[in-house]
């Protein structure tokens, strides 16, 4: 396996660092192309969410300088970024991908959103040709593992989520949410989920603003709310008691001067901002105003930590499932590595057998059907005995770390011209297409 992964998440890096690595949805296809074209990389995809940015690759020779890619692509100095990075290779990279897809590495263990985000990242990379073989295998299996974890454990059964924690914080500030107004800025899935929780707890009305006005209308209709044009955001925002914002803007859209204006119009009635954007939509200075309560994604993480113990036992069961799945995946990948060599060996020896039969026929003249059958049986028997030891050795080596060495020795001994990557890629692509069709 030549899988390699590098990234940051909510545990390894503060929000200030993750903001500098965040990739807008519109730029993700080009970033995937850049990653796949980087020296030493055959395939690559990127997962970019509010809590993580990860590069997952399949490399040419088992190693690529992914740190250099991050430094160059994001124009960051090593001393600013490297202390926050984690990097996994081969089996460890597979385990990490399985854990991420199964929501065991999430801020809220068991939350459902991450699997959808990983699938979207995979679809984007596949659409631009950055994923086409080995990563197809990895993520096709990761989705199946995530489904198994959710089916066989209760790790996702609790209602705890970023959205539900946001509701708890809002209730602490206002005492009750009955009759409160909500403003959604940015029509993303997390914003919608938080709004749904708030409305379920008695909020009265909802406003929605989005840079694409049609999307704002669509989301507002789901809550019987009112769509606001983005240009009118600051004129209407003070009507809301609770603002949920996640726009993907490169800079803060709510700054201290906006907060001062809102409080003045509201006659100092408090406002609660839930900022789940990375980079942040709400400048930190906003929270210094009396009457403005602003929570970013890392603040919500601290509030979520109290719920982690409730899921620990189920998470341990899920970890056991993943450990077994990693072993099975590794064995399967190694088997795929030796299959093309076995097929090539069989083809090579069959070519020799046929050539020798044709040469003998030229010397012996006409042979009876019985003689033909005897010659076929004799030569096939010899070939099978010759192939038995190398094929058995290859199959056994597929389960061990020495597989690459044994494959190379067999190829050299029999002078085999084989491209195992191409054969494995074709098989993986076929399986990926079938799964994609089913999904």
GIMO-V918067 format. One record per residue. RES is the residue in one small letter. NEAR is the number of other C-alpha atoms within 8 Angstrom. Layout:
res=RES near=NEAR
res=RES near=NEAR
This chain:
res=x near=8
res=x near=11
res=x near=14
res=x near=16
res=x near=12
res=x near=13
res=x near=11
res=x near=14
res=x near=10
res=x near=11
res=x near=6
res=x near=9
res=x near=12
res=x near=9
res=x near=11
res=x near=7
res=x near=9
res=x near=17
res=x near=10
res=x near=8
res=x near=8
res=x near=12
res=x near=7
res=x near=7
res=x near=5
res=x near=5
res=x near=8
res=x near=11
res=x near=10
res=x near=7
res=x near=9
res=x near=14
res=x near=13
res=x near=8
res=x near=12
res=x near=13
res=x near=8
res=x near=8
res=x near=5
res=x near=10
res=x near=14
res=x near=10
res=x near=15
res=x near=17
res=x near=15
res=x near=14
res=x near=11
res=x near=11
res=x near=9
res=x near=10
res=x near=11
res=x near=12
res=x near=14
res=x near=11
res=x near=11
res=x near=11
res=x near=14
res=x near=14
res=x near=14
res=x near=10
res=x near=7
res=x near=10
res=x near=9
res=x near=11
res=x near=7
res=x near=7
res=x near=8
res=x near=7
res=x near=10
res=x near=10
res=x near=12
res=x near=8
res=x near=6
res=x near=8
res=x near=7
res=x near=9
res=x near=7
res=x near=7
res=x near=6
res=x near=7
res=x near=11
res=x near=8
res=x near=6
res=x near=8
res=x near=11
res=x near=8
res=x near=8
res=x near=10
res=x near=11
res=x near=10
res=x near=10
res=x near=8
res=x near=12
res=x near=12
res=x near=11
res=x near=9
res=x near=10
res=x near=13
res=x near=12
res=x near=12
res=x near=14
res=x near=16
res=x near=15
res=x near=12
res=x near=8
res=x near=11
res=x near=8
res=x near=12
res=x near=13
res=x near=11
res=x near=11
res=x near=8
res=x near=6
res=x near=11
res=x near=13
res=x near=8
res=x near=10
res=x near=10
res=x near=9
res=x near=8
res=x near=12
res=x near=12
res=x near=8
res=x near=10
res=x near=16
res=x near=10
res=x near=8
res=x near=10
res=x near=8
res=x near=13
res=x near=15
res=x near=11
res=x near=13
res=x near=12
res=x near=12
res=x near=12
res=x near=12
res=x near=9
res=x near=10
res=x near=10
res=x near=9
res=x near=12
res=x near=13
res=x near=8
res=x near=13
res=x near=13
res=x near=9
res=x near=8
res=x near=12
res=x near=11
res=x near=7
res=x near=6
res=x near=10
res=x near=9
res=x near=13
res=x near=11
res=x near=6
res=x near=6
res=x near=6
res=x near=11
res=x near=9
res=x near=11
res=x near=12
res=x near=11
res=x near=12
res=x near=11
res=x near=11
res=x near=8
res=x near=8
res=x near=12
res=x near=10
res=x near=8
res=x near=7
res=x near=7
res=x near=7
res=x near=6
res=x near=12
res=x near=8
res=x near=8
res=x near=12
res=x near=13
res=x near=16
res=x near=14
res=x near=15
res=x near=13
res=x near=13
res=x near=15
res=x near=8
res=x near=6
res=x near=9
res=x near=15
res=x near=11
res=x near=9
res=x near=14
res=x near=12
res=x near=8
res=x near=11
res=x near=12
res=x near=10
res=x near=7
res=x near=8
res=x near=10
res=x near=13
res=x near=10
res=x near=11
res=x near=13
res=x near=13
res=x near=17
res=x near=16
res=x near=14
res=x near=7
res=x near=6
res=x near=12
res=x near=6
res=x near=9
res=x near=15
res=x near=11
res=x near=8
res=x near=11
res=x near=14
res=x near=9
res=x near=7
res=x near=7
res=x near=8
res=x near=11
res=x near=10
res=x near=11
res=x near=13
res=x near=10
res=x near=9
res=x near=5
res=x near=8
res=x near=10
res=x near=8
res=x near=6
res=x near=9
res=x near=10
res=x near=11
res=x near=7
res=x near=12
res=x near=12
res=x near=13
res=x near=14
res=x near=15
res=x near=14
res=x near=16
res=x near=11
res=x near=9
res=x near=8
res=x near=5
res=x near=7
res=x near=11
res=x near=8
res=x near=10
res=x near=11
res=x near=10
res=x near=6
res=x near=9
res=x near=12
res=x near=9
res=x near=8
res=x near=10
res=x near=14
res=x near=8
res=x near=8
res=x near=9
res=x near=6
res=x near=8
res=x near=7
res=x near=9
res=x near=12
res=x near=12
res=x near=13
res=x near=12
res=x near=14
res=x near=13
res=x near=13
res=x near=13
res=x near=14
res=x near=13
res=x near=16
res=x near=13
res=x near=12
res=x near=6
res=x near=8
res=x near=13
res=x near=10
res=x near=7
res=x near=10
res=x near=5
res=x near=9
res=x near=13
res=x near=9
res=x near=11
res=x near=10
res=x near=12
res=x near=12
res=x near=10
res=x near=8
res=x near=12
res=x near=11
res=x near=8
res=x near=8
res=x near=14
res=x near=7
res=x near=7
res=x near=8
res=x near=10
res=x near=6
res=x near=6
res=x near=10
res=x near=8
res=x near=7
res=x near=10
res=x near=11
res=x near=8
res=x near=9
res=x near=12
res=x near=10
res=x near=8
res=x near=9
res=x near=12
res=x near=9
res=x near=8
res=x near=9
res=x near=11
res=x near=8
res=x near=8
res=x near=9
res=x near=10
res=x near=10
res=x near=8
res=x near=9
res=x near=12
res=x near=11
res=x near=9
res=x near=12
res=x near=14
res=x near=9
res=x near=13
res=x near=13
res=x near=10
res=x near=8
res=x near=11
res=x near=11
res=x near=9
res=x near=8
res=x near=9
res=x near=9
res=x near=9
res=x near=8
res=x near=8
res=x near=11
res=x near=8
res=x near=8
res=x near=8
res=x near=9
res=x near=8
res=x near=8
res=x near=8
res=x near=10
res=x near=7
res=x near=6
res=x near=7
res=x near=6
res=x near=5
res=x near=9
res=x near=6
res=x near=6
res=x near=7
res=x near=8
res=x near=9
res=x near=8
res=x near=8
res=x near=9
res=x near=8
res=x near=8
res=x near=8
res=x near=9
res=x near=9
res=x near=8
res=x near=8
res=x near=11
res=x near=8
res=x near=8
res=x near=8
res=x near=10
res=x near=8
res=x near=8
res=x near=9
res=x near=9
res=x near=8
res=x near=9
res=x near=13
res=x near=10
res=x near=8
res=x near=11
res=x near=14
res=x near=10
res=x near=7
res=x near=7
res=x near=8
res=x near=13
res=x near=7
res=x near=7
res=x near=11
res=x near=11
res=x near=8
res=x near=8
res=x near=10
res=x near=12
res=x near=8
res=x near=7
res=x near=7
res=x near=6
res=x near=12
res=x near=6
res=x near=8
res=x near=7
res=x near=11
res=x near=7
res=x near=7
res=x near=9
res=x near=13
res=x near=11
res=x near=9
res=x near=9
res=x near=12
res=x near=12
res=x near=8
res=x near=9
res=x near=11
res=x near=8
res=x near=8
res=x near=9
res=x near=7
res=x near=6
res=x near=5
res=x near=4
